[in-house]
Amino acid sequence: LEALQTGLAKADSIIKESKNAGIKIVTFNNKNYPSRLKEIESPPAVLYFKGKGINKIHRKALGCVGTRNITKFGINAIN
């Protein structure tokens, strides 16, 4: 029970921090989760994004993985 409470507290903290930073969260079961992404072998359970909205993604899409310590090259590549 303690582990569950700890996990829920951490999730609540992530939600609050994301909201304060203007970051939106979409879970796998959310209607806005990209249908094409659901088709891959191991789709992420949660997506974080900023901008107009994840449901604006059409035929072409770009994903950036591992951006916690993004390099200057990575920043230039996605811009």
N, C-alpha and C positions, 0 to 999 in steps of 0.2 A: 504494500500500500504506500509505503514511503517513497519508493522509486517512482510510482505512478504520480504522486503529488509533486515530486521534484521535476518530473518530465513535463507535467502540465504547467508548472510555474515557469519553466524555461520557455515553453511554447508561448505562453502569455507574454513573457518578456520580449520575445522575438516579434510578436505581432505588434506590440506597443512601439518598439524601436523602429520597426518598418514603417508604421503609420506616421510617426514623427518625422521620418526622413522622406516621406512622400513615396514610399515604395509600396506597391500593391502586391498582394499575394493571391495566387490562383492554385487551388488544389486539383488533383487528378479528376475528382468527381464534379468539379465546377463546370457549369455550362460554357464558360469562356475558355476552358482548357483546349488548346489546339487539337483538333481531331487527328491531324497528320502526325502529331507527336505521340499520340496514343498508340500508333501503329508500330513504333520501334520496339525492339526487343526488351529494353529495360527503361521505360519512360520515367522521368523524375516525378515523384509524388507531389512536389510543390515547385511552383515557378514564382520568382520574384521579378518585378519589372517596374520601370518608370516610363512615363510617356503617355501617348494617346490611348493605349490599351492593347492588351494582348490579342483581343478579338479583331484587331485591324490587320493581322498577318494574313497575307493572301498566298499566292502561289510560291513566291520566293521568300525564304526566311533565313535568318542568320542567328545562330546560337553561339554564345560565348561561354565556355566552361572553364572553371578554375580561375575566376577573376579576383580572388582575395588578394593576390600579390601580382597583379597585372603589370606587365612590363610596358615600356614606352612603345615597343614594337606592337604589342597587343592592342594598345589604345589606338595607334595609327591604323592598324589592320581593320578595326571595326568601325572606324569613322568614315 
